[in-house]
Amino acid sequence: MTKELAGNRPSAYNLILPEALLSEATPERIEQINSTMESYISQKVFTQYRNSYIYVERTLLDGSIRPGIVGVIDLEEYDYAPGTTPRIRATELTVQERIPPRVAIRENAPLELSHVILLCDDERRELIEPLKLSKHSMRKLYDFSLMMGGRNIKGWLVGGDHAKALNTRIASYIRRKGQELSLVFAVGDGNHSLAAAKNCYESQKAQGIRNPLARYAMVELENIHDEAIKFEPIHRIVKGINPDELISAVRNDICAGMWGASWPVKFYAHGMRGTLHIDRKKGASALVVLQKYLDDKHLTIDYIHDTEALVRLSEGQGCLGFEMPAFDSEAKRDFFRVISESGVLPRKTFSMGHAQEKRYYLEARRIKV
């Protein structure tokens, strides 16, 4: 559908390979994408803005407005490897097998188009929110409806004194957060694309290739404390087990006593439902504790987004469903602390909104001289 809408006109669709088609990342397809990028550059399809950011406001499906800042991060400050403690960190476990096709697409591309969302823990609302108040004095770059039900997006150029003031606020935030936690920014969406950018940069550096543009990657920064940012929990279904036995084992091994501090986790099985109380002393969050426990037992797990689907599928023979707690204001407040204490979160921890609320490919940036 998107391909038909784009047609033969200049489009971001012709500069990317959708995630659903990564298996088609053949040398011929990648070369076609790269040559189209070169063609768009020579045709001056793009307008270049130096030393600037873009302040964006995205209208979501429920009508709320999600603000953000499009800029770049230093890949020297980012890592996705477990056990590392960079200032910019992956939130969920990175699947190594998903990185090579993305590297193949990026390594010789002259441009990057990003859907990466980076989160800050700015409870004081000092980074992004001031731009909302001063947007009337900035140049509006775009204001249009997105395709496929993505609602509206607006963007303003943040340059000159506005950019200098933002740089000062970012530096202050980094100093403050660096004293509180082991990380200052966390990847909310697009981690595998960012991991590919890191791999490409490290590969060029190892080969002695000097390309300062490759050291940076484009992202959209959003504040986790903004009310428009919603995290949807991803539930777990364990298959091929005796539900009664697993419930009993969980209660015995990782649940709190009658008076102990705990997180409530609902469970569902055929003709049975109830609540488990995961011991807060066992880890940084209910999901961290439960996922590690299930992984250590090498159980078969499916990941379900919808609660009604979870309940229905848990009725299957030998199935047990766990409904993970909702990401309420308390969970958002603790999000950075949990990552700081426990490292990357288990795979399939959360989803940032609906599919139509993901970041669309709008801006491009040179990554090759």
C-alpha positions in Angstrom: 0.0 0.0 0.0 2.7 2.5 1.0 4.7 1.7 -2.2 1.7 2.4 -4.3 1.1 5.7 -2.5 4.7 6.8 -3.1 4.6 5.9 -6.8 7.3 7.4 -8.9 7.6 10.6 -6.8 10.5 11.4 -4.5 9.7 9.6 -1.3 11.4 8.3 1.9 10.0 4.9 0.9 12.6 4.7 -1.8 15.4 5.4 0.6 14.7 2.7 3.2 14.1 -1.0 3.4 11.1 -1.6 5.6 11.7 -3.9 8.6 9.2 -6.4 7.2 11.4 -6.7 4.1 14.8 -7.0 5.7 15.1 -10.6 4.3 15.2 -8.9 0.9 18.3 -6.9 1.7 20.1 -8.2 -1.4 23.2 -6.4 -2.9 21.0 -5.3 -5.8 18.2 -3.9 -3.6 20.7 -2.0 -1.4 22.5 -0.6 -4.4 19.2 0.7 -5.7 18.5 2.4 -2.4 22.0 4.0 -2.4 21.8 5.2 -6.0 18.4 6.7 -5.3 19.9 8.6 -2.4 22.7 9.9 -4.6 20.0 10.9 -7.2 17.9 12.8 -4.7 21.1 14.6 -3.5 22.1 15.7 -7.0 18.5 16.8 -7.7 18.5 18.9 -4.6 15.4 17.2 -3.2 16.7 18.0 0.3 17.1 21.4 2.0 20.1 21.4 4.3 20.1 23.1 7.8 23.5 23.2 9.6 24.0 23.4 13.3 20.3 23.0 14.0 17.7 20.8 15.6 14.1 20.3 14.6 11.4 20.6 17.3 8.5 18.4 16.4 4.9 17.9 17.6 3.2 14.7 16.7 -0.6 14.3 17.0 -1.3 10.8 18.2 -4.4 8.6 17.6 -6.1 9.8 20.8 -5.5 13.5 19.9 -2.7 14.1 22.4 0.5 15.9 21.2 3.9 14.2 21.6 6.8 16.7 21.5 10.3 15.8 20.5 13.7 17.1 19.3 15.4 15.7 16.2 19.2 15.8 16.6 22.2 13.6 16.7 24.0 11.5 19.4 27.6 10.6 19.6 28.0 6.9 19.1 31.1 6.9 21.3 28.6 7.5 24.1 26.3 4.6 23.1 26.6 0.8 23.5 24.1 -2.1 23.4 26.4 -4.8 24.7 25.2 -6.4 28.0 27.4 -5.5 30.9 28.5 -2.1 29.5 27.5 1.1 31.2 27.5 3.9 28.6 25.7 7.2 29.1 23.4 6.3 26.1 22.1 2.7 26.5 19.8 0.2 24.9 16.7 -0.5 27.0 16.0 -4.0 25.8 18.2 -7.0 24.9 19.6 -6.6 21.4 19.1 -9.6 19.1 22.4 -10.0 17.2 20.9 -11.7 14.2 18.8 -8.6 13.5 21.9 -6.3 13.1 23.8 -7.6 9.9 21.1 -6.7 7.3 20.8 -3.2 8.8 24.6 -2.9 8.6 24.6 -4.0 5.0 22.0 -1.2 4.2 23.9 1.5 6.1 27.6 0.8 5.5 27.8 2.4 2.0 24.8 4.7 2.2 25.4 8.4 1.8 22.3 9.3 4.0 20.5 8.0 7.0 16.8 8.2 7.7 16.0 7.5 11.3 13.0 6.1 13.2 15.0 6.0 16.5 13.3 7.4 19.6 15.7 8.4 22.4 14.3 8.9 25.9 15.4 11.4 28.5 14.5 11.3 32.2 13.7 15.0 32.5 11.3 15.2 35.3 11.9 18.9 35.6 10.9 19.3 31.9 13.8 21.6 31.1 14.9 20.2 27.7 12.0 20.0 25.3 9.2 21.9 26.9 10.8 25.4 26.6 10.7 25.0 22.8 6.9 24.7 22.9 6.8 28.1 24.5 9.1 29.7 21.9 8.0 27.9 18.7 6.2 31.1 17.6 9.6 32.7 17.1 11.0 29.8 15.1 10.6 28.9 11.4 8.0 26.2 10.7 9.4 23.6 8.3 6.5 21.3 7.9 2.9 20.8 8.9 1.0 17.9 7.3 -1.0 14.7 7.7 1.0 11.5 7.7 -0.1 8.5 5.5 -1.6 5.3 6.7 -3.5 6.9 9.7 -0.5 8.5 11.3 -2.3 11.7 12.1 -0.5 15.1 11.9 3.1 16.2 12.4 4.6 19.7 12.7 8.2 20.7 12.7 10.1 23.9 13.6 13.7 24.8 12.9 15.7 25.2 16.1 18.8 27.2 15.1 20.8 30.3 16.2 20.2 31.4 19.8 17.5 28.7 20.3 20.0 26.0 19.4 22.6 27.5 21.7 20.2 27.7 24.6 19.2 24.1 24.0 22.8 23.0 24.0 23.2 24.6 27.4 20.2 22.9 28.7 21.3 19.5 27.4 24.8 19.9 29.0 23.2 20.8 32.3 20.9 17.8 32.1 23.8 15.4 31.4 25.8 16.7 34.4 22.8 16.4 36.7 21.7 12.9 35.5 25.2 11.7 35.5 25.4 12.3 39.2 22.2 10.4 39.9 22.3 7.4 37.5 24.7 5.3 35.4 22.9 6.4 32.2 21.4 9.7 31.0 19.6 8.6 27.8 17.8 5.4 26.9 16.7 4.0 23.5 12.9 3.8 23.4 12.5 2.5 19.9 14.8 1.6 17.0 17.6 0.0 19.0 18.7 -2.4 16.3 19.0 0.4 13.8 21.1 2.3 16.3 23.2 -0.8 16.9 23.8 -1.1 13.2 25.1 2.6 13.1 27.4 1.7 16.0 28.8 -1.3 14.2 29.4 0.7 11.0 31.2 3.4 12.8 33.4 1.0 14.8 34.2 -1.0 11.6 35.3 2.2 9.8 37.4 3.2 12.8 39.1 -0.2 12.9 39.9 0.1 9.3 41.5 3.5 9.8 38.8 5.2 7.7 38.3 8.8 8.9 34.7 9.8 8.5 33.5 12.1 11.3 29.9 12.0 10.0 29.7 8.3 10.8 30.4 9.0 14.5 26.9 10.4 15.0 23.4 9.1 14.4 20.1 10.9 14.1 17.4 10.4 16.7 14.3 12.0 18.1 14.6 12.9 21.8 11.5 12.6 23.9 10.8 13.0 27.6 9.6 9.9 29.3 7.6 12.0 31.7 5.5 13.6 29.0 1.9 12.5 29.3 1.6 11.7 25.6 4.2 9.0 25.8 2.5 5.7 26.5 4.1 2.4 27.1 2.1 -0.7 26.4 3.2 -3.8 28.4 3.9 -7.0 26.6 2.5 -10.1 28.3 3.9 -13.6 28.6 2.4 -17.0 27.8 4.4 -20.1 28.8 3.6 -23.2 26.8 4.1 -26.9 27.3 3.9 -26.9 31.1 1.7 -28.0 33.9 0.1 -24.7 35.0 -0.5 -25.8 38.6 3.1 -26.9 39.0 4.6 -23.7 37.5 2.3 -21.5 39.6 3.4 -23.4 42.7 7.1 -23.1 41.8 6.8 -19.3 41.1 5.0 -18.8 44.5 7.7 -20.8 46.3 10.8 -19.3 44.5 10.2 -15.6 43.6 7.1 -14.5 45.5 7.1 -12.5 48.7 5.7 -13.7 52.0 2.5 -12.4 53.5 4.0 -9.2 54.8 6.8 -8.7 52.2 6.9 -5.8 49.7 5.8 -7.1 46.3 4.6 -6.4 42.8 1.2 -8.0 41.8 1.1 -10.0 38.6 -2.1 -11.6 37.3 -2.0 -15.1 35.8 -4.4 -17.1 33.6 -4.8 -20.7 32.7 -7.6 -23.0 31.7 -10.4 -22.5 34.2 -8.1 -20.7 36.6 -6.9 -17.2 37.3 -5.3 -15.4 40.2 -2.6 -13.0 41.3 1.1 -13.7 42.2 3.1 -11.3 44.4 6.6 -11.0 43.0 9.2 -10.3 45.8 10.6 -6.8 45.3 13.9 -8.0 46.9 14.5 -10.3 44.0 15.2 -7.6 41.4 14.5 -4.2 39.9 11.0 -4.9 38.6 8.4 -7.7 38.4 9.2 -8.3 34.7 12.9 -8.5 35.3 12.5 -11.0 38.1 9.8 -13.1 36.3 11.6 -13.2 32.9 14.9 -14.3 34.4 13.1 -17.0 36.3 11.3 -18.3 33.2 14.5 -18.1 31.1 16.5 -20.0 33.7 14.0 -22.8 33.4 14.4 -22.8 29.6 10.6 -22.6 29.1 8.9 -21.8 25.8 7.5 -18.3 25.9 5.2 -16.4 23.5 4.8 -12.6 23.8 1.3 -11.1 23.6 0.4 -7.4 23.4 -3.4 -7.5 24.0 -4.8 -8.5 27.4 -7.9 -10.1 25.9 -5.8 -12.2 23.6 -3.6 -13.2 26.5 -6.7 -14.5 28.5 -8.0 -16.3 25.4 -4.7 -18.0 24.5 -4.0 -19.0 28.1 -7.0 -21.3 27.9 -5.0 -23.6 25.7 -3.8 -27.0 26.9 -0.5 -26.7 28.9 -0.5 -22.8 28.8 -0.1 -20.3 31.5 -0.4 -16.5 30.9 1.2 -13.7 32.9 -0.3 -10.2 32.6 2.5 -7.8 33.1 1.8 -4.6 35.1 0.8 -1.5 33.1 3.3 1.3 32.6 1.7 3.9 34.9 3.3 7.1 36.1 5.1 5.2 38.8 6.6 2.7 36.3 7.7 5.6 34.1 9.2 7.4 37.0 11.3 4.2 37.9 12.2 3.3 34.3 15.7 4.8 34.2 16.4 3.6 37.7 15.5 0.0 36.8 17.8 0.1 33.7 20.6 1.8 35.8 20.4 -1.0 38.4 19.7 -4.1 36.3 21.2 -3.2 32.9 19.2 -3.8 29.7 15.6 -5.0 30.2 14.4 -8.4 29.1 13.4 -8.7 25.5 9.9 -7.7 24.6 9.5 -5.5 27.7 7.3 -2.8 26.2 5.9 -1.2 23.1 5.7 2.5 22.6 2.2 3.1 21.4 0.4 1.8 18.4 2.0 1.0 15.0 0.7 4.3 13.5 2.3 6.2 16.3 5.8 5.1 15.6 8.3 7.6 14.1 7.9 8.1 10.4 10.9 8.6 8.2 11.0 12.3 7.5 14.4 13.9 7.9 17.6 12.7 6.4 21.3 13.3 7.3 24.6 12.8 5.5 26.7 10.0 6.9 29.3 9.8 4.1 31.5 12.6 2.9 
